[in-house]
Amino acid sequence: MNTMKEYYAKRAAEYEDIYLKPERQEDLFQLKAILSGAFSGRDVLETACGTGYWTQFLAKTARSILATDINPEVLELARRKEYGACNVSFALADAYSAGALDRQRNSAFHGFWWSHIPRQRIPDFLAALHSKLLPGSKVVMIDNLFVEGSSTPISRRDDVGNTYQVRRLKDGSIHEVLKNFPSETMLREDLRGGGRHLRFRTFRYYWMAEYEIREITNG
C-alpha cells in the first residue's frame, strides 16, 4: 500500500473521472452554482486544489486565487485550465505547514480534503490554515457523504476513529486511502476553538460547510 501523496500523484490523470458518476450530477450542478458566486471579489487560498477542477468555478467571481497542492503532478494539470479574468496562481505546499505566503488572504476553500485529514492532525491543519488568513476570513469546504451503493465501502477503522477505503486505479495498482465521513456534530466540535458562525448543508452525496475564523492561530 502506498502513501496518500503517492496515490494522488498516480491518480492525477484520472482524478476527475469521479465527477462523471450519473447519480451525482444534480448535486454537482448545485455545488458548482454555489461556489461560482461564493467568493465574489475575494482573495482566496485554496488547499489541496488537485487538478483545478473546483478552482475553475471559484474563479468565476473571485478576485484572486492561490491554489496549492503537495503534488506537482496535479498542479501541472491545473495550470492548463482556463480561469478567465481571475488572477490564479499555483504553489507547491504542505497543508500542515504554516509556510511563508506573499500575504494573508480573506477567504479559503478546500474541496474533498477534510475527509483525508487524519483525525489526530485536524488541529495542525486548522492552525496552519488560519495563520494564512486575516481575522474574520470566510472558509468554505465541501466533501463526500457516505452513500451506500455509490461510495467505496469502508475497509477498516483504526484506533483513533479514522476510516479507510481500498481503491484500484486504472493501472491495476491497489491503494489504501484514509477517507473520513464526519457528522455535523463532529465538524462543529473540531472547529469550536477557531471557527464561528458555522453553516452546514447536506445534499444527497455531499456536504458543504462555511464559517468565519475566530482569530489567527499561529501553527
C-alpha positions in Angstrom: 0.0 0.0 0.0 1.3 3.5 -0.9 1.0 6.8 0.9 -1.8 9.3 0.2 0.6 11.6 -1.7 1.8 8.7 -3.9 -1.8 7.7 -4.6 -2.9 11.1 -5.8 0.2 11.5 -7.9 -0.7 8.2 -9.6 -4.3 9.2 -9.9 -3.7 12.7 -11.4 -4.7 11.7 -15.0 -8.0 10.1 -13.9 -8.8 12.3 -10.9 -11.8 14.0 -12.5 -13.5 10.7 -13.5 -15.2 10.7 -10.1 -17.3 13.7 -11.2 -18.8 11.7 -14.1 -21.0 9.5 -11.9 -24.5 9.9 -13.3 -26.3 9.8 -9.9 -24.2 12.7 -8.6 -24.8 15.2 -11.4 -27.7 17.1 -9.7 -25.6 17.7 -6.6 -22.6 18.7 -8.6 -24.7 21.2 -10.6 -25.8 22.8 -7.3 -22.3 22.9 -5.9 -20.8 24.5 -9.0 -23.5 27.2 -9.0 -22.9 28.0 -5.3 -19.2 28.0 -5.5 -19.2 30.2 -8.6 -20.6 33.0 -6.5 -19.2 32.2 -3.1 -16.1 34.3 -3.2 -17.2 37.4 -5.2 -14.4 39.9 -5.2 -12.3 38.0 -2.6 -8.8 36.8 -2.4 -8.9 33.0 -1.9 -6.4 30.5 -0.6 -7.3 27.0 -1.9 -5.8 24.0 -0.2 -5.3 20.7 -2.0 -6.5 22.1 -5.3 -5.8 18.9 -7.2 -6.3 19.3 -10.9 -8.0 22.7 -10.5 -11.5 21.2 -11.1 -13.1 23.4 -8.4 -10.7 26.3 -8.9 -12.3 27.0 -12.3 -15.7 27.6 -10.6 -14.3 29.7 -7.7 -12.5 31.8 -10.4 -15.8 33.0 -11.9 -16.2 35.7 -9.3 -13.1 35.6 -7.1 -10.6 38.5 -7.4 -7.6 36.2 -7.0 -6.8 32.6 -6.0 -3.6 31.0 -4.7 -4.2 27.3 -5.4 -1.9 24.9 -3.5 -1.2 21.2 -3.5 1.6 18.9 -2.4 1.7 17.0 -5.7 3.4 18.6 -8.8 1.6 16.1 -11.0 -1.8 17.5 -10.3 -0.6 21.1 -10.3 0.7 20.6 -13.8 -2.8 19.6 -14.9 -4.4 22.5 -13.0 -2.2 25.1 -14.8 -3.6 24.0 -18.1 -7.1 25.1 -17.3 -8.7 28.4 -18.2 -9.6 30.7 -15.4 -10.9 33.8 -17.1 -10.1 37.2 -15.7 -9.4 35.9 -12.2 -5.7 36.2 -11.1 -4.9 32.5 -10.4 -1.5 31.3 -9.3 -0.3 28.0 -8.1 2.2 26.8 -5.4 3.6 23.5 -4.2 2.7 23.5 -0.5 2.1 21.2 2.5 -1.3 21.8 4.0 0.0 21.2 7.5 2.8 23.8 7.3 2.2 27.5 8.1 4.8 28.3 5.5 5.5 31.8 4.1 3.0 33.3 1.7 3.3 36.6 -0.1 0.4 37.9 2.0 -2.6 36.8 4.1 -5.9 36.4 2.3 -9.5 36.9 3.3 -11.0 33.6 2.2 -10.2 29.9 1.9 -11.6 26.9 0.2 -10.8 23.2 0.2 -12.8 20.5 -1.6 -12.6 16.8 -0.7 -9.6 17.4 1.6 -11.2 17.4 5.0 -12.0 13.7 4.7 -8.4 12.9 4.1 -7.1 14.6 7.2 -6.3 12.1 10.0 -8.5 12.9 13.0 -5.4 13.5 15.1 -4.0 16.1 12.7 -7.1 18.3 12.3 -5.7 20.8 14.9 -2.4 21.0 13.0 -4.2 21.7 9.7 -6.5 24.4 11.1 -3.6 26.1 12.9 -1.7 26.2 9.6 -4.7 27.3 7.5 -5.9 30.0 9.9 -2.4 31.5 10.2 -2.5 32.3 6.5 -5.8 34.2 6.7 -7.0 37.6 8.0 -9.2 37.7 11.1 -12.9 37.2 10.1 -12.0 35.4 6.9 -14.5 33.2 5.2 -13.8 29.5 4.9 -15.8 27.1 2.7 -15.3 23.4 2.4 -17.1 20.6 0.5 -16.8 16.9 0.9 -18.5 13.5 0.5 -21.3 11.9 2.4 -21.1 8.2 2.7 -23.9 6.8 0.5 -24.3 3.0 0.3 -24.0 1.7 -3.3 -22.3 4.9 -4.6 -19.4 5.4 -2.1 -16.5 2.9 -2.0 -17.0 0.6 1.0 -15.2 1.3 4.2 -12.4 -1.4 4.6 -11.4 -0.7 8.2 -11.3 1.7 11.1 -8.3 2.5 13.2 -7.9 3.1 17.0 -8.3 6.9 16.6 -11.5 6.6 14.5 -10.1 7.2 11.1 -11.8 5.1 8.3 -10.2 3.7 5.2 -11.1 2.6 1.7 -9.3 0.2 -0.7 -9.2 1.7 -4.2 -7.9 0.4 -7.5 -6.5 2.7 -10.2 -6.7 2.1 -14.0 -3.1 0.8 -13.9 -4.2 -2.0 -11.7 -2.5 -0.7 -8.6 -4.3 -1.0 -5.2 -4.2 1.7 -2.6 -5.5 2.0 1.0 -6.8 5.6 1.3 -7.8 7.4 4.5 -11.4 8.7 4.0 -13.4 10.0 6.9 -17.1 10.9 6.8 -17.6 13.4 9.7 -21.0 14.3 11.1 -22.1 17.9 11.6 -21.6 17.4 15.3 -18.0 16.2 14.8 -17.3 19.1 12.5 -18.7 21.7 15.0 -16.5 20.2 17.7 -13.4 20.3 15.5 -13.9 23.9 14.7 -15.1 25.1 18.1 -11.8 26.7 19.0 -11.1 28.6 15.8 -14.3 28.9 13.9 -17.6 30.8 14.4 -21.0 31.1 12.7 -20.7 27.6 11.1 -23.3 26.9 8.5 -23.7 23.2 7.5 -25.6 22.0 4.5 -26.1 18.5 3.1 -27.0 17.3 -0.4 -27.6 13.7 -1.5 -24.0 12.8 -1.9 -22.1 15.8 -0.5 -21.9 18.2 2.4 -20.9 21.9 2.5 -19.7 23.9 5.5 -19.0 27.6 5.8 -17.6 29.5 8.8 -15.5 32.5 9.8 -12.2 32.2 11.6 -12.3 33.4 15.1 -8.7 34.5 15.3 -5.3 34.0 13.7 -3.8 30.8 15.1 0.0 30.5 14.8 0.9 26.9 14.0 
